[in-house]
Amino acid sequence: MNRPQPGRRALLGATLALPFLGRSALAQGGEPYVLGTLFPMSGPNAEYGTVFTAGAQLALQHIEADKVLKRPIRLQAEDTQALPQQAVVGMTKLANVDKASFVLVGFTAVSKAVAPVGDRAKIVMVNGGAVGPDLSGLSPYFWNTIPLAHLETEALLPYIVGERKLKRIALVYVDDPLGDAILGALRDGLPKAGGTLAGSFSVPRTAQQFAPVAARIRQTRPDAVYIASFGAQQSQIIKQLRDNGISQPLLSYSAMNLDSVKNTAEAEGLIFTTQKTDFAGGDAMTKRFAADFKARFNSDPGTYHVNYYNAVWLFGQLAAMNEAAGRPVDGETLRAALLEKREFDLVGGKGRFDDKGNLTAAIQVNELRGGALTRIAG
């Protein structure tokens, strides 16, 4: 994936709305709805910000083309660098200055940091990237369009332990809420599936040297190694585990569905979970998404593109319900509309939200072969 140059990242974040305001504002009346994003557009996790934004942009294009709403949408981006403190500053601005009613978030630590701000302001926050189980029920206004970590591990472990007979699993996990969540999910899930946690090894978020960790993993003699990290650190862990004698299968979750990982030679054979999506043989909405994404970005879509497309498309559907009923479009009415309708046509098929705003989605297990994903279970 081509990343924005460092000098242009701030400019990119500030101007994301422009392609959508100009045409829509001429065709539609009224002030635009403000839809905020709290993504890392610079720093070591900027690839995620680019990916998340691409999905949101395509949804805005389709909402406009289909004339879903009576008013235009302005996308207001705030660069978090995936850091909680910067995210809180950005969320406060979106609440108090931009008067956003709907904000897209990602990363477990960021989500947990901004949730109290959004909750007080009654702003809907939608996560399509973070998987910490404690994000469920974080706030009445906090929703998830991605299966959380416990659901991904529940789908992975029966295949890994039962079919592949990989029973002793070592874990390398980043020292933050995401890593802690996956550690907890494996501690609980492995014994139930007939496996054991052979060892767990925490690494700081900023670490880039993993040879000592590899040496400690070798001593545990695992059948496979699970990696719970994100951003540029993922590829470095994979490379250095392989370079330091770890030949066992590598396992992970949906954060690995990035070009930087797929293009890493040492990632060949990596096994990880994502939600189930059939771009070629799915429903009409899914096919349209895949075709238009390819046409616009000259690449195939991935999991995060789907999640953030669905988040923005969901806003369009909920706002349209409120417009039709003559209600204002704000956090309270958007939440009421979600709980009223529950089920929506989304990319990947029909999605249903529970009382806590969690989207139910089928999970599949993938293997990375030749730089592409092959579904192997689910």
Sequence and secondary structure as in RCSB ss.txt:
>XXXX:A:sequence
MNRPQPGRRALLGATLALPFLGRSALAQGGEPYVLGTLFPMSGPNAEYGTVFTAGAQLALQHIEADKVLKRPIRL
QAEDTQALPQQAVVGMTKLANVDKASFVLVGFTAVSKAVAPVGDRAKIVMVNGGAVGPDLSGLSPYFWNTIPLAH
LETEALLPYIVGERKLKRIALVYVDDPLGDAILGALRDGLPKAGGTLAGSFSVPRTAQQFAPVAARIRQTRPDAV
YIASFGAQQSQIIKQLRDNGISQPLLSYSAMNLDSVKNTAEAEGLIFTTQKTDFAGGDAMTKRFAADFKARFNSD
PGTYHVNYYNAVWLFGQLAAMNEAAGRPVDGETLRAALLEKREFDLVGGKGRFDDKGNLTAAIQVNELRGGALTR
IAG
>XXXX:A:secstr
     HHHHHHHHHHTTHHHHHHHHHHS S  EEEEEEE  SSTTHHHHHHHHHHHHHHHHHHHHTT  SS EEE
EEEE TT HHHHHHHHHHHHHTS  SEEEE SHHHHHHHHHHHHHHT EEEESS   GGGTTS TTEEESS  HH
HHHHHHHIIIIIIS   EEEEEEESSHHHHHHHHHHHHHHHHHT EEEEEEEE TT    HHHHHHHHHH  SEE
EEE  THHHHHHHHHHHHTT  S EEE GGG SHHHHT GGGTT EEEEE   TTTS HHHHHHHHHHHHHHSS 
  HHHHHHHHHHHHHHHHHHHHHHTT   SHHHHHHHHHHH EEEETTEEEEE TTSBEE  EEEEEEETTEEEE
EE 
